[in-house]
Amino acid sequence: MIIAKLAYKSLLNRRASVLLTLFTIAISVMLLLSIERVRIDAKSSFSNTISGTDLIVGARTGDIQLLLSSVFRIGHTNNGVSWKSYEYITSQRGVKWSIPISLGDSHKGQAVLGTTLDYFSHYRFAKKQNLTFNKGHPFAAINEVVLGSEVANKLGYKLNDSIVISHGMGNTSFHHHDDNPFKVVGILNPTGTPVDKTLHIPLAAIDLIHGGKASLEHEHEHEHDEHNDLVGHPKQITAFLMGFKSPLYTLQIRRNINQYKPEALLGIMPTVTLKELWEMLAIVEKILLLFSAVVVLVSLLGMLTTLLANLSQRRRELAILRSVGARPWHLFTLISIESLLTTLLGCLVGSVLYYLVIFSVGGYLQSHAGISVNITILSYYELSLIGVIMAAGFIIGLIPATRAYFYSLSDGMSIKA
């Protein structure tokens, strides 16, 4: 206890250099915990980009290619799914709901998705969260559009603005449908998923603007008052999402889809395919882990450098301690406790900074990167990381402590009998 109290007093006496070392360790701990939390939650959020969907069905292609094109709006499929096949498959026993989607158009580089009102009722993201509206409501007429949050913010759109859709994905538009403008009737809340970068229009509108039929305004004028047909009769769609009453139906219908005779179709389970896709990106995970380890190592080496530099300046202090009866192992223990206390305080401060950072950037990561960060008490894994840092700090402290042990004996600090 006396040595521990002496170590505490010694740290206070050298508070300038100690605070600098402590701050370095705290920053490294904060970065390590933050990176690990973001890495773990990014993996979870990535897997939850689409949630609650049992099957995604599209033209036969690769599993990952179908997932990227239908969910992440990356790339495209060469073929679609006939409407006849869609109606047949979704009429099977056990199907709880389905969402047809049609892609291929864009607006100023943002994807346009044709769908039905079921999209707003059944599409889920993150932990089975519903799509919610920041302003407005779902489309109720064939010439109306619902914007993702990023589209509205980036392009400065508000309710009742007029939008012209272009044929072609991304920034390459081959034809502008100027004769068929859409009116903004809804803006969704941020989800951190590709939904934020998407414009949603009725599936029937896709069919009309591509089929050379009457304009949207003309079609809207002739709609029956009691019923707005927002589905239409498309020849084909890009893909469709399905939910089932039981997992048994999922496996059965998936097998039937993959063996479907009228046309080559593919049914994928998004959770399984997302896991395969993440495994392909495992190198990113390893790089983050390496970066975390390097940050901690640099901070501990900085502490070692500070301790060794201070040791040469403490020769007089060590000599005084020896003169009042301290033994070499007392000096060894003193230096070891000082390094351990510095590491402990650095870990505590770093943990506090970690929570401040996560609390501050959690909303931004959710809305801009799609990463849902969980603010919870430190997990066993995170506590284990702190324990490893504590052990590493203690081991690092043994180097100057050992030097002090032998240095005091060979530098005339020992008291001759």
C-alpha positions as CSV (number, residue, x, y, z in Angstrom):
1,M,0.0,0.0,0.0
2,I,2.9,2.4,0.8
3,I,4.5,1.7,-2.6
4,A,1.1,2.2,-4.4
5,K,0.6,5.5,-2.6
6,L,4.1,6.5,-3.5
7,A,3.5,5.6,-7.1
8,Y,0.4,7.8,-7.1
9,K,2.3,10.7,-5.6
10,S,5.0,10.2,-8.2
11,L,2.6,10.3,-11.1
12,L,1.1,13.6,-9.7
13,N,4.5,15.1,-9.4
14,R,5.1,14.3,-13.1
15,R,1.6,15.0,-14.2
16,A,2.4,16.8,-17.5
17,S,4.2,13.9,-19.1
18,V,1.8,11.4,-17.4
19,L,-1.3,13.2,-18.8
20,L,0.3,13.2,-22.3
21,T,0.9,9.4,-22.0
22,L,-2.5,8.8,-20.5
23,F,-4.2,10.8,-23.2
24,T,-2.4,8.8,-25.9
25,I,-3.5,5.5,-24.4
26,A,-7.1,6.8,-24.0
27,I,-7.2,7.8,-27.6
28,S,-6.0,4.4,-28.7
29,V,-8.5,2.6,-26.5
30,M,-11.3,4.8,-27.8
31,L,-10.3,4.1,-31.4
32,L,-9.9,0.4,-30.7
33,L,-13.4,0.1,-29.1
34,S,-15.0,2.4,-31.7
35,I,-13.5,0.5,-34.6
36,E,-14.5,-2.8,-33.1
37,R,-18.0,-1.6,-32.4
38,V,-18.5,-0.2,-35.9
39,R,-17.0,-3.3,-37.4
40,I,-19.4,-5.6,-35.5
41,D,-22.4,-3.4,-36.0
42,A,-21.5,-2.8,-39.7
43,K,-21.6,-6.5,-40.2
44,S,-24.9,-6.7,-38.5
45,S,-26.4,-3.7,-40.3
46,F,-25.0,-5.0,-43.6
47,S,-26.9,-8.3,-43.0
48,N,-30.0,-6.3,-42.1
49,T,-30.1,-4.1,-45.1
50,I,-33.1,-6.1,-46.0
51,S,-34.9,-7.7,-43.1
52,G,-37.9,-10.0,-42.8
53,T,-37.8,-11.0,-46.5
54,D,-37.7,-14.8,-46.9
55,L,-36.9,-15.0,-50.7
56,I,-35.8,-12.7,-53.5
57,V,-36.7,-14.1,-56.9
58,G,-35.3,-12.9,-60.2
59,A,-34.0,-14.2,-63.5
60,R,-31.4,-17.0,-63.2
61,T,-28.0,-15.5,-62.5
62,G,-25.5,-15.6,-59.6
63,D,-26.9,-15.3,-56.1
64,I,-24.8,-12.3,-55.2
65,Q,-25.5,-10.6,-58.5
66,L,-29.2,-10.9,-57.9
67,L,-28.9,-9.6,-54.4
68,L,-26.7,-6.6,-55.5
69,S,-29.0,-5.6,-58.3
70,S,-32.3,-6.0,-56.5
71,V,-31.4,-4.7,-53.0
72,F,-28.3,-2.6,-53.4
73,R,-29.1,-1.2,-56.9
74,I,-25.6,-2.3,-58.0
75,G,-25.3,-3.7,-61.5
76,H,-28.3,-5.1,-63.3
77,T,-29.7,-8.4,-64.6
78,N,-29.9,-9.1,-68.3
79,N,-33.4,-10.6,-68.0
80,G,-36.5,-10.1,-66.0
81,V,-39.4,-12.2,-64.6
82,S,-42.6,-12.4,-66.6
83,W,-45.7,-11.1,-64.9
84,K,-47.4,-14.4,-65.6
85,S,-44.7,-16.3,-63.6
86,Y,-44.9,-13.7,-60.8
87,E,-48.7,-14.2,-60.5
88,Y,-48.3,-18.0,-60.5
89,I,-45.6,-18.2,-57.9
90,T,-47.1,-15.7,-55.5
91,S,-50.4,-17.5,-55.7
92,Q,-48.9,-20.6,-54.2
93,R,-50.0,-21.9,-50.8
94,G,-48.0,-20.4,-47.9
95,V,-47.1,-17.1,-49.5
96,K,-47.9,-14.3,-47.0
97,W,-47.0,-11.3,-49.1
98,S,-45.0,-10.3,-52.2
99,I,-43.5,-7.1,-53.5
100,P,-42.8,-6.8,-57.3
101,I,-40.0,-4.4,-58.2
102,S,-39.0,-3.0,-61.6
103,L,-35.7,-1.2,-62.1
104,G,-34.0,0.3,-65.1
105,D,-34.9,4.0,-64.9
106,S,-33.2,6.8,-63.0
107,H,-33.3,10.5,-62.1
108,K,-30.1,12.5,-61.9
109,G,-28.1,9.4,-61.1
110,Q,-30.6,8.1,-58.5
111,A,-32.4,4.7,-59.1
112,V,-36.1,4.7,-59.8
113,L,-38.0,1.7,-58.5
114,G,-41.5,0.7,-59.7
115,T,-43.5,-1.2,-57.1
116,T,-46.8,-1.5,-55.4
117,L,-48.2,-0.2,-52.1
118,D,-47.2,-3.5,-50.6
119,Y,-43.7,-2.2,-50.6
120,F,-44.5,0.4,-47.9
121,S,-46.4,-2.2,-45.9
122,H,-44.0,-5.2,-46.0
123,Y,-40.5,-3.9,-46.7
124,R,-38.3,-4.1,-43.7
125,F,-34.7,-2.9,-42.9
126,A,-32.4,-3.2,-39.9
127,K,-34.1,-5.2,-37.2
128,K,-37.4,-5.5,-39.0
129,Q,-38.1,-1.8,-38.9
130,N,-40.9,-0.4,-41.1
131,L,-40.5,2.3,-43.7
132,T,-41.8,5.6,-42.2
133,F,-42.6,8.9,-43.8
134,N,-41.0,12.2,-42.8
135,K,-43.4,14.1,-45.0
136,G,-46.4,13.1,-47.1
137,H,-47.8,9.7,-47.8
138,P,-47.4,6.7,-50.2
139,F,-48.3,7.3,-53.8
140,A,-52.1,7.1,-54.5
141,A,-52.1,7.9,-58.2
142,I,-50.1,6.7,-61.2
143,N,-48.2,10.0,-61.6
144,E,-47.0,10.3,-58.0
145,V,-43.5,9.5,-56.6
146,V,-42.1,8.9,-53.1
147,L,-38.5,9.9,-52.5
148,G,-35.9,8.4,-50.3
149,S,-34.5,10.8,-47.7
150,E,-31.1,11.2,-49.4
151,V,-32.7,12.0,-52.8
152,A,-34.8,14.7,-51.3
153,N,-31.9,16.2,-49.3
154,K,-29.3,16.0,-52.1
155,L,-31.5,17.3,-54.9
156,G,-33.5,19.7,-52.7
157,Y,-37.0,18.4,-53.4
158,K,-40.1,19.0,-51.4
159,L,-43.7,17.9,-51.6
160,N,-45.6,18.8,-54.8
161,D,-42.4,19.3,-56.8
162,S,-42.4,17.9,-60.4
163,I,-39.8,15.2,-61.4
164,V,-39.0,13.8,-64.8
165,I,-37.7,10.2,-65.0
166,S,-35.0,9.2,-67.4
167,H,-34.5,5.8,-69.0
168,G,-31.2,4.2,-68.0
169,M,-29.5,3.5,-64.7
170,G,-26.9,5.6,-62.9
171,N,-25.6,8.8,-64.5
172,T,-26.2,7.4,-68.0
173,S,-29.7,8.3,-69.2
174,F,-30.7,7.5,-72.8
175,H,-34.1,9.1,-72.9
176,H,-36.0,11.6,-70.7
177,H,-39.7,11.0,-70.2
178,D,-40.5,14.7,-70.3
179,D,-44.1,14.0,-71.3
180,N,-44.7,12.1,-68.1
181,P,-43.7,14.1,-65.0
182,F,-44.3,12.9,-61.5
183,K,-45.4,14.8,-58.5
184,V,-43.7,14.3,-55.1
185,V,-46.2,13.2,-52.6
186,G,-44.0,11.6,-49.9
187,I,-40.5,11.7,-48.5
188,L,-39.3,8.7,-46.4
189,N,-37.3,8.9,-43.1
190,P,-33.6,8.0,-43.3
191,T,-32.9,4.2,-43.2
192,G,-29.2,4.1,-44.0
193,T,-30.0,1.6,-46.8
194,P,-30.3,2.0,-50.6
195,V,-33.9,3.0,-50.0
196,D,-32.6,6.5,-49.2
197,K,-31.2,6.8,-52.7
198,T,-34.3,5.6,-54.5
199,L,-37.3,7.2,-56.1
200,H,-40.5,5.0,-55.8
201,I,-43.2,5.1,-58.4
202,P,-46.2,2.9,-59.1
203,L,-45.5,-0.2,-61.1
204,A,-48.2,0.7,-63.6
205,A,-46.3,4.0,-64.3
206,I,-43.2,2.0,-65.4
207,D,-45.5,0.0,-67.8
208,L,-47.1,3.2,-69.2
209,I,-43.9,5.3,-69.8
210,H,-42.2,2.4,-71.5
211,G,-45.2,1.0,-73.4
212,G,-46.0,4.0,-75.5
213,K,-49.5,4.3,-74.1
214,A,-51.3,7.5,-73.0
215,S,-49.5,10.0,-70.8
216,L,-49.7,9.7,-67.0
217,E,-51.9,12.7,-66.7
218,H,-54.3,11.4,-69.3
219,E,-54.3,8.0,-67.6
220,H,-54.9,9.6,-64.2
221,E,-57.8,11.6,-65.5
222,H,-59.5,8.4,-66.7
223,E,-59.0,6.3,-63.6
224,H,-62.1,5.1,-61.8
225,D,-62.9,7.2,-58.8
226,E,-63.4,4.1,-56.6
227,H,-60.2,2.4,-57.5
228,N,-56.8,3.5,-58.6
229,D,-55.0,0.7,-60.5
230,L,-51.3,1.2,-59.4
231,V,-50.2,-2.2,-60.6
232,G,-51.2,-2.3,-64.2
233,H,-50.4,-5.2,-66.5
234,P,-46.6,-5.2,-67.0
235,K,-45.1,-7.8,-69.3
236,Q,-42.2,-8.4,-66.9
237,I,-40.5,-7.1,-63.7
238,T,-36.9,-7.1,-62.5
239,A,-37.5,-9.2,-59.4
240,F,-39.8,-9.7,-56.5
241,L,-39.6,-10.2,-52.7
242,M,-41.6,-12.8,-50.8
243,G,-42.6,-13.5,-47.3
244,F,-44.0,-16.8,-46.1
245,K,-46.2,-18.1,-43.3
246,S,-43.6,-20.7,-42.3
247,P,-39.9,-21.5,-43.0
248,L,-41.0,-24.8,-44.5
249,Y,-42.9,-23.0,-47.3
250,T,-39.7,-20.9,-47.9
251,L,-37.6,-24.0,-48.6
252,Q,-40.3,-25.8,-50.6
253,I,-41.2,-22.8,-52.9
254,R,-37.5,-21.9,-53.3
255,R,-36.8,-25.4,-54.6
256,N,-39.8,-25.2,-57.0
257,I,-38.6,-21.8,-58.3
258,N,-35.1,-23.0,-59.0
259,Q,-36.7,-25.9,-60.9
260,Y,-39.3,-23.8,-62.6
261,K,-39.8,-25.0,-66.2
262,P,-41.5,-22.0,-68.1
263,E,-38.5,-19.7,-67.5
264,A,-35.1,-19.8,-65.8
265,L,-35.6,-18.2,-62.4
266,L,-33.6,-18.1,-59.2
267,G,-34.8,-17.8,-55.7
268,I,-32.3,-16.7,-53.0
269,M,-32.5,-16.4,-49.3
270,P,-31.2,-12.9,-48.6
271,T,-29.8,-13.6,-45.1
272,V,-27.7,-16.5,-46.5
273,T,-26.5,-14.6,-49.5
274,L,-25.6,-11.5,-47.4
275,K,-23.5,-13.8,-45.3
276,E,-21.7,-15.1,-48.4
277,L,-21.1,-11.5,-49.6
278,W,-19.7,-10.4,-46.2
279,E,-17.3,-13.4,-46.3
280,M,-16.0,-12.0,-49.6
281,L,-15.3,-8.7,-47.9
282,A,-13.5,-10.4,-45.0
283,I,-10.2,-8.6,-46.0
284,V,-11.7,-5.3,-44.9
285,E,-12.5,-6.8,-41.5
286,K,-8.9,-7.9,-41.2
287,I,-7.5,-4.5,-42.2
288,L,-9.7,-2.9,-39.5
289,L,-8.4,-5.3,-36.9
290,L,-4.8,-4.7,-38.0
291,F,-5.3,-0.9,-37.8
292,S,-6.7,-1.2,-34.3
293,A,-3.8,-3.3,-33.2
294,V,-1.2,-0.9,-34.7
295,V,-2.9,2.1,-32.9
296,V,-2.7,0.4,-29.5
297,L,0.9,-0.7,-30.1
298,V,2.0,2.8,-31.0
299,S,0.4,4.2,-27.8
300,L,2.1,1.6,-25.6
301,L,5.4,2.2,-27.3
302,G,4.9,5.9,-26.6
303,M,4.4,5.1,-22.9
304,L,7.6,3.0,-22.9
305,T,9.5,5.9,-24.5
306,T,8.2,8.3,-21.9
307,L,9.0,5.9,-19.0
308,L,12.5,5.4,-20.2
309,A,13.1,9.1,-20.7
310,N,11.8,9.9,-17.3
311,L,13.9,7.2,-15.7
312,S,17.1,8.9,-16.5
313,Q,15.7,12.1,-15.0
314,R,14.7,10.3,-11.8
315,R,18.2,9.2,-10.7
316,R,18.2,11.5,-7.8
317,E,14.7,10.4,-6.7
318,L,15.7,6.8,-6.9
319,A,18.9,7.5,-4.9
320,I,16.9,9.2,-2.2
321,L,14.6,6.2,-2.0
322,R,17.6,3.9,-1.7
323,S,19.1,6.1,1.0
324,V,16.0,5.7,3.2
325,G,16.0,1.9,3.0
326,A,14.3,1.0,-0.3
327,R,15.5,-2.1,-1.9
328,P,16.0,-2.8,-5.7
329,W,12.7,-4.8,-5.8
330,H,10.9,-1.8,-4.2
331,L,12.0,0.4,-7.1
332,F,11.0,-2.4,-9.5
333,T,7.6,-2.5,-8.0
334,L,7.2,1.3,-7.9
335,I,7.9,1.7,-11.7
336,S,5.7,-1.3,-12.5
337,I,2.8,0.1,-10.5
338,E,3.2,3.5,-12.1
339,S,2.9,2.0,-15.6
340,L,0.0,-0.1,-14.6
341,L,-1.9,2.9,-13.1
342,T,-1.2,5.0,-16.2
343,T,-2.6,2.2,-18.4
344,L,-5.6,1.7,-16.1
345,L,-6.5,5.4,-16.1
346,G,-5.9,5.6,-19.9
347,C,-8.3,2.6,-20.4
348,L,-11.0,4.3,-18.2
349,V,-10.7,7.6,-19.9
350,G,-10.7,5.9,-23.3
351,S,-13.9,4.0,-22.4
352,V,-15.6,7.2,-21.5
353,L,-14.4,8.8,-24.8
354,Y,-15.7,5.7,-26.6
355,Y,-19.2,6.2,-25.3
356,L,-19.1,9.9,-26.1
357,V,-18.0,9.2,-29.7
358,I,-20.6,6.4,-30.3
359,F,-23.4,8.6,-28.8
360,S,-22.3,11.5,-31.0
361,V,-21.9,9.7,-34.4
362,G,-24.5,7.0,-33.9
363,G,-27.3,8.9,-35.7
364,Y,-25.0,10.0,-38.5
365,L,-23.8,6.4,-39.2
366,Q,-27.3,5.2,-39.2
367,S,-28.6,7.8,-41.7
368,H,-25.5,8.0,-44.0
369,A,-23.8,4.7,-43.8
370,G,-26.6,2.3,-42.8
371,I,-24.7,1.2,-39.7
372,S,-27.0,0.8,-36.7
373,V,-24.7,1.3,-33.7
374,N,-25.8,-0.2,-30.4
375,I,-25.0,1.8,-27.3
376,T,-24.7,-0.8,-24.6
377,I,-22.4,-1.7,-21.7
378,L,-19.1,-3.1,-22.8
379,S,-19.4,-6.7,-23.9
380,Y,-17.3,-9.6,-22.7
381,Y,-15.3,-9.3,-25.9
382,E,-14.7,-5.6,-25.4
383,L,-13.7,-6.1,-21.8
384,S,-11.3,-8.8,-23.0
385,L,-9.7,-6.2,-25.3
386,I,-9.2,-3.8,-22.4
387,G,-7.7,-6.6,-20.4
388,V,-5.2,-7.4,-23.1
389,I,-4.2,-3.7,-23.2
390,M,-3.8,-3.7,-19.4
391,A,-1.6,-6.8,-19.6
392,A,0.4,-5.3,-22.5
393,G,0.8,-2.0,-20.5
394,F,2.0,-4.0,-17.5
395,I,4.5,-6.0,-19.6
396,I,5.8,-2.8,-21.3
397,G,6.3,-1.3,-17.8
398,L,8.5,-4.2,-16.8
399,I,11.2,-2.9,-19.2
400,P,12.0,0.4,-17.3
401,A,11.3,-1.3,-14.0
402,T,13.9,-3.9,-14.7
403,R,16.3,-1.2,-15.8
404,A,15.7,0.7,-12.6
405,Y,16.4,-2.5,-10.6
406,F,19.8,-3.0,-12.1
407,Y,20.6,0.7,-12.8
408,S,20.4,1.6,-9.2
409,L,22.9,-1.0,-8.2
410,S,25.5,-0.1,-10.8
411,D,25.1,3.7,-10.5
412,G,26.3,4.1,-7.0
413,M,22.8,4.3,-5.5
414,S,23.2,1.4,-3.2
415,I,24.3,2.1,0.3
416,K,27.6,0.5,1.2
417,A,27.7,-1.2,4.6
